[in-house]
Amino acid sequence: MSEVQQIDRDKLGLFVKQTGGMVAAGFNCAISLVGDRLGLFKELAANGPYDSEGLAGALGLQERWVREWLHHQACIGQVEYDAATATFAMSPEAAAVLAQPEHPAFLMGAYESAVAVFPAVEKLADAFRTGLGMSYDDHGPNCACGIEQMGAFTKQQRLVPELIPMIPGMRERLQAGAKVADVGCGGALSTIAMAQAFPNSTFIGYDTSTVALDRARANVAEAGLANIALLNPMDEPLSAQGQFDLVTTFDVVHDTPYPDRLIADIFASLSAADGYWLCEDIKGFESFSENHSQHPLAALLYGFSVTICMSSGLSTPDGAGLGTLGFTRNMAESMGLAAGFTGFQHLEVDNPMNNYYLFSKTE
Ligand SMILES: C[S@@+](CC[C@H](N)C(=O)[O-])C[C@H]1O[C@@H](n2cnc3c(N)ncnc32)[C@H](O)[C@@H]1O
């Protein structure tokens, strides 16, 4: 009773409202994915404003279901409601984030991954007791697809024109014919973008996940490329393929159970004098305090971490479990130097989510 009396009723009301918003956001992940699957966002963005009958009619859907979907989306603020005309519309910004896969701000992949981990609640609770996390494959194909979608813009639109030219002499070497390993390739969007741009070079996409490799095989087949091979490094280690001119990793090191071994393997697989490792990893501060007070995406990224990234990094009994924000700039530099790299550069790339590091064997 005394505890109840100490509660500030105004603050309690605010907290309940805030928490209710979190739960609404949880429902919104599933409801927005339905909207994505059915084309509701795309239709509304392209041809809105619509009332529920108009939107349902345009897509051949049941009006009652579309009406309730619109009511939820309007109340959560992803869709605009005009009470005078009883119609719904999307702002250009909402359209970019929710309806335009080719836009850099498109975030439907994050919804996909978030919903994919909902069934993992019991297993994750177990992980807190045993310490052993879930692997990428444990979360199934939708989680991998969501991650693939989230990173698609950088791989398809920025990697070849913007990032490769930052590596001294690399564009010319790739044009002439070089050997590249894309480690932790996931759905191989990065491998495909490079292989399309540099047909004289050969590319090997490595991934330890069966789900990722299946996805990569399908994407490579669709792209119709003959200069990509896909391998699981647990069957065929990097070094078995000789020396590479370039190794790339896109959001892999913070996820992998043994980052030190991965970096050592990358170092050993690179050609002696002029090999480079281009490493994309998550942008964050060096300390939790800074992430807590200054990182605009910290809550989202720690959410990814508990359910997917740290979990994957702890999916073996002695895994490092760095976590989504755990491979910081300073850690990248010190782990790279410890593995034998002598050159380290933090590349200047404008990206709110990722940092880019370039490692070399000469300074
Ligand atoms: C966050 S996903 C990124 C996938 C892809 N690079 C992208 O950006 O879309 C990390 C990937 O790294 C893979 N991975 C983790 N550790 C690995 C290792 N030691 N060797 C190869 N792949 C690894 C995982 O299976 C997963 O597919």
The ligand as an SDF file (V2000), in Angstrom:
LIG
                    3D

 27 29  0  0  0  0  0  0  0  0999 V2000
   24.2580   -9.1200  -40.5630 C   0  0  0  0  0  0  0  0  0  0  0  0
   24.4710  -10.3860  -41.7220 S   0  0  0  0  0  0  0  0  0  0  0  0
   25.0830   -9.4380  -43.0770 C   0  0  0  0  0  0  0  0  0  0  0  0
   24.8790  -10.1330  -44.3800 C   0  0  0  0  0  0  0  0  0  0  0  0
   25.3230   -9.3110  -45.5930 C   0  0  0  0  0  0  0  0  0  0  0  0
   26.7390   -9.0630  -45.5730 N   0  0  0  0  0  0  0  0  0  0  0  0
   24.5530   -8.0280  -45.6440 C   0  0  0  0  0  0  0  0  0  0  0  0
   25.1310   -6.9810  -45.3430 O   0  0  0  0  0  0  0  0  0  0  0  0
   23.3560   -8.0540  -45.9940 O   0  0  0  0  0  0  0  0  0  0  0  0
   25.9310  -11.2350  -41.1680 C   0  0  0  0  0  0  0  0  0  0  0  0
   26.2330  -12.4700  -41.9840 C   0  0  0  0  0  0  0  0  0  0  0  0
   27.5320  -12.9340  -41.6390 O   0  0  0  0  0  0  0  0  0  0  0  0
   27.5090  -14.3460  -41.5970 C   0  0  0  0  0  0  0  0  0  0  0  0
   28.6720  -14.7800  -40.7940 N   0  0  0  0  0  0  0  0  0  0  0  0
   28.8770  -14.6190  -39.4730 C   0  0  0  0  0  0  0  0  0  0  0  0
   30.0920  -15.0850  -39.1260 N   0  0  0  0  0  0  0  0  0  0  0  0
   30.6780  -15.5350  -40.2590 C   0  0  0  0  0  0  0  0  0  0  0  0
   31.9480  -16.1220  -40.5550 C   0  0  0  0  0  0  0  0  0  0  0  0
   32.8590  -16.3450  -39.6040 N   0  0  0  0  0  0  0  0  0  0  0  0
   32.2110  -16.4620  -41.8420 N   0  0  0  0  0  0  0  0  0  0  0  0
   31.3040  -16.2400  -42.8080 C   0  0  0  0  0  0  0  0  0  0  0  0
   30.0770  -15.7130  -42.5870 N   0  0  0  0  0  0  0  0  0  0  0  0
   29.7720  -15.3420  -41.3290 C   0  0  0  0  0  0  0  0  0  0  0  0
   26.1400  -14.6540  -41.0260 C   0  0  0  0  0  0  0  0  0  0  0  0
   25.7270  -15.9650  -41.3000 O   0  0  0  0  0  0  0  0  0  0  0  0
   25.2750  -13.6070  -41.7310 C   0  0  0  0  0  0  0  0  0  0  0  0
   24.7660  -14.0880  -42.9470 O   0  0  0  0  0  0  0  0  0  0  0  0
  1  2  1  0
  2  3  1  0
  2 10  1  0
  3  4  1  0
  4  5  1  0
  5  6  1  0
  5  7  1  0
  7  8  2  0
  7  9  1  0
 10 11  1  0
 11 12  1  0
 11 26  1  0
 12 13  1  0
 13 14  1  0
 13 24  1  0
 14 15  1  0
 14 23  1  0
 15 16  2  0
 16 17  1  0
 17 18  1  0
 17 23  2  0
 18 19  1  0
 18 20  2  0
 20 21  1  0
 21 22  2  0
 22 23  1  0
 24 25  1  0
 24 26  1  0
 26 27  1  0
M  CHG  2   2   1   9  -1
M  END
$$$$
